[in-house]
Amino acid sequence: MSAINGFVRSNAAFLLTDGLSYFEGIPDDVNLNKAHRLYGLNAVVAATGPAQFGEWMSTRLAYKSFDNLIETAEWQITHHFKRYAREYRDGDAVSCVVLAGWHEKEERPAIYSIELETAGTPKALLVRQSAEFEEKHVATSLTELPIIAMPPPSREEFQEAGFDLIADVEKVDPESYLLHCMEIQRRKRFDGRHVVGGHAVLTTITREGVAQRVVHVWHEDQPGKRIEPAPIDWSAWQAERVAA
């Protein structure tokens, strides 16, 4: 599992990804970068599900430009997902794949997403049985999105955390806004365990290029230990972010 949050404003696209990978339900790495640059493009690919899938796919996508990639991305991503699931996951996998990049012809940023599953397998059934993955959240074809949060918190969880769902993305601080969402996701359980953490990497995509930096580290998250987020005072958390 992973968390991928992002939004698009007029001059940039932003993604925030966590750093966990798992082995038999226990974190085995807490420092991964899951937003992988695409060679020669102002673009990245990220994926939930198998931690190595995004990086594996990033070296196999074929393109001449970001515009060109988007034209065939749905077919390519689906093909690579099926191959990865077959060769590395015993045919049992689910993933949300996110492409973020700069459209050359229209000179604008964009985020696209597609959700994939090996139909009828244990992983797919587990996702469908989880309340937070309602059908309305599922983009079964490659879809352009102004904002994304995967896994998606419920409206009640957003409200409890004081998250501004109608914020003006032209004015918000990307780091604080997306990290707020990730702290909510960090406290959700998936298959009985917490699955978001390690560190948070902010990726910024503009006409000029791709920039990445670690914006937060959960020092309590360590390989070999279950993720156990501490209770959080959302008002105090927001006040600290404003003061910083």
C-alpha positions in Angstrom: 0.0 0.0 0.0 1.0 3.6 -0.4 -0.4 7.1 -0.2 -0.4 9.4 -3.2 -1.9 12.9 -2.8 -1.7 15.7 -5.3 -3.3 18.7 -7.0 -2.8 20.9 -10.1 -2.6 24.7 -10.1 -2.1 26.9 -13.1 1.7 26.7 -13.2 2.5 23.4 -11.4 1.4 19.9 -10.4 2.3 18.6 -7.0 2.4 15.0 -5.6 3.1 13.9 -2.1 4.1 10.2 -1.6 5.0 8.2 1.5 8.0 5.9 1.9 6.8 2.5 3.2 7.2 -0.9 1.7 6.0 -4.1 3.3 7.1 -7.7 3.6 4.5 -10.1 5.1 2.6 -7.2 6.7 5.6 -5.6 8.4 7.5 -2.5 7.0 10.8 -3.5 5.5 11.7 -0.1 4.1 10.6 3.4 5.3 12.7 5.6 3.0 11.4 4.9 -0.5 10.8 7.5 -3.2 7.7 6.4 -5.0 7.4 9.2 -7.5 9.7 8.1 -10.3 11.0 10.6 -12.9 10.4 9.7 -16.5 13.6 10.1 -18.5 13.6 13.2 -20.8 10.2 14.4 -19.6 9.0 16.9 -17.0 6.9 14.1 -15.6 6.7 11.3 -12.9 4.8 8.1 -12.4 3.7 6.8 -9.0 1.7 3.8 -7.9 0.0 2.3 -4.9 0.0 -1.4 -4.3 3.3 -3.3 -4.8 6.0 -0.9 -3.7 8.3 -1.7 -6.6 5.7 -1.5 -9.4 6.0 2.2 -10.1 9.8 2.1 -10.5 9.6 -1.1 -12.5 7.1 0.5 -14.9 8.9 3.8 -15.2 11.7 2.2 -17.2 9.3 0.4 -19.5 6.9 3.2 -20.6 7.4 4.2 -24.2 6.9 7.9 -25.3 8.3 10.8 -27.3 6.7 13.5 -25.1 4.3 13.8 -22.3 1.5 14.5 -24.8 2.5 11.4 -26.7 2.6 9.3 -23.5 -0.9 10.2 -22.4 -2.3 9.1 -25.8 -1.2 5.5 -25.1 -0.7 5.5 -21.3 -3.9 3.6 -20.5 -3.0 0.7 -22.7 0.7 0.7 -21.6 -0.1 0.9 -17.9 -2.7 -1.9 -18.1 -0.3 -4.1 -20.0 2.6 -3.6 -17.6 0.3 -4.1 -14.6 -1.0 -7.4 -15.9 2.6 -8.5 -16.6 3.9 -7.4 -13.2 1.0 -9.1 -11.4 1.6 -12.3 -13.3 5.4 -12.4 -13.0 5.9 -11.0 -9.5 2.6 -11.2 -7.5 1.2 -14.6 -8.3 -1.5 -12.9 -10.4 -2.9 -11.1 -7.4 -2.5 -7.3 -7.2 -4.3 -4.0 -7.1 -2.8 -0.6 -7.9 -3.7 3.1 -8.5 -1.2 4.5 -11.0 -0.7 8.3 -11.2 1.0 10.2 -14.0 1.9 13.8 -13.4 3.6 16.0 -15.9 3.8 19.0 -18.2 1.8 19.1 -21.4 4.1 20.5 -24.1 1.5 21.6 -26.6 -0.9 23.2 -24.2 1.9 24.4 -21.8 0.1 23.3 -18.7 0.5 20.8 -15.8 -1.8 17.8 -15.4 -2.4 14.7 -13.2 -3.9 11.5 -14.5 -4.9 8.4 -12.7 -6.1 4.8 -13.4 -7.0 2.1 -10.9 -6.2 -1.5 -11.8 -7.0 -4.9 -10.3 -6.6 -8.6 -11.1 -10.4 -9.3 -11.1 -11.7 -11.7 -8.5 -8.5 -12.3 -6.7 -8.0 -11.9 -2.9 -6.4 -8.4 -3.2 -9.1 -7.1 -5.4 -11.9 -8.5 -3.1 -10.2 -7.0 -0.1 -10.2 -3.5 -1.7 -13.8 -3.8 -2.7 -14.8 -4.8 0.8 -13.1 -1.8 2.3 -15.5 1.1 2.9 -13.1 3.8 1.8 -12.8 2.4 -1.7 -16.4 3.0 -2.9 -17.1 2.7 -6.6 -17.4 6.4 -7.0 -13.7 6.8 -6.2 -12.6 4.3 -8.9 -11.1 5.5 -12.2 -11.1 2.4 -14.3 -9.9 4.3 -17.3 -7.1 6.9 -17.4 -8.7 10.0 -16.1 -7.4 13.6 -15.7 -8.0 14.9 -12.2 -7.5 18.3 -10.6 -6.9 16.7 -7.2 -6.2 13.2 -5.9 -6.0 11.5 -2.6 -5.3 7.7 -2.5 -6.4 6.0 -0.4 -9.4 8.4 -0.1 -10.4 9.5 3.4 -14.1 9.7 4.1 -15.9 13.1 4.2 -16.2 12.5 8.0 -12.5 11.9 8.4 -11.7 15.1 6.5 -14.2 17.1 8.6 -12.9 15.7 11.9 -9.3 16.7 10.9 -10.4 20.2 9.9 -9.2 19.6 6.3 -10.4 22.3 3.8 -12.0 20.5 0.9 -12.8 23.7 -0.9 -9.4 25.4 -0.5 -8.1 27.6 -3.3 -5.3 25.5 -4.7 -3.7 28.6 -6.2 -3.1 29.9 -2.7 -2.5 26.9 -0.4 1.0 25.8 0.7 1.4 22.5 -1.2 3.5 20.9 1.6 1.1 21.6 4.4 -2.0 20.9 2.5 -1.0 17.6 1.1 0.8 16.5 4.4 -2.5 17.2 6.3 -4.2 14.8 4.0 -1.5 12.2 4.5 -1.7 12.5 8.3 -5.4 11.5 7.9 -4.5 8.6 5.7 -1.8 7.5 8.1 -4.5 6.9 10.8 -6.7 4.8 8.6 -6.5 1.0 8.8 -6.3 -1.2 5.8 -6.7 -5.0 6.3 -6.4 -4.3 10.1 -3.1 -2.3 9.9 -1.7 1.1 9.3 0.0 1.4 5.9 1.2 5.0 5.4 4.4 6.5 6.8 8.2 6.5 6.8 8.6 9.9 5.2 6.8 12.2 2.8 8.4 13.3 -0.5 7.0 16.4 -2.3 7.3 16.3 -6.1 6.8 19.6 -8.0 6.4 19.6 -11.8 6.6 22.8 -13.8 7.6 23.9 -17.2 11.2 24.1 -16.0 11.4 20.6 -14.7 10.9 18.2 -11.8 12.0 19.0 -8.2 11.7 16.6 -5.2 12.4 16.9 -1.5 11.6 15.2 1.7 9.2 17.4 3.6 8.5 15.3 6.7 9.9 12.2 8.4 8.0 10.0 10.9 11.1 9.0 13.0 9.0 6.5 15.0 8.5 4.4 11.9 11.3 1.8 11.6 11.8 -1.4 9.5 10.5 -4.5 11.2 8.0 -2.6 13.4 4.3 -2.2 12.8 3.2 1.4 12.1 1.3 2.8 15.2 0.5 6.5 14.7 0.1 8.5 17.8 -3.1 10.3 18.5 -3.2 13.8 17.0 -4.7 17.1 18.0 -5.7 18.5 14.6 -6.1 22.1 15.8 -2.6 22.1 17.4 -1.1 20.4 14.3 -2.5 23.1 12.0 -1.4 25.9 14.3 2.2 24.4 14.3 2.2 24.3 10.5 1.0 27.9 10.3 3.7 29.0 12.8 6.4 27.2 10.8 
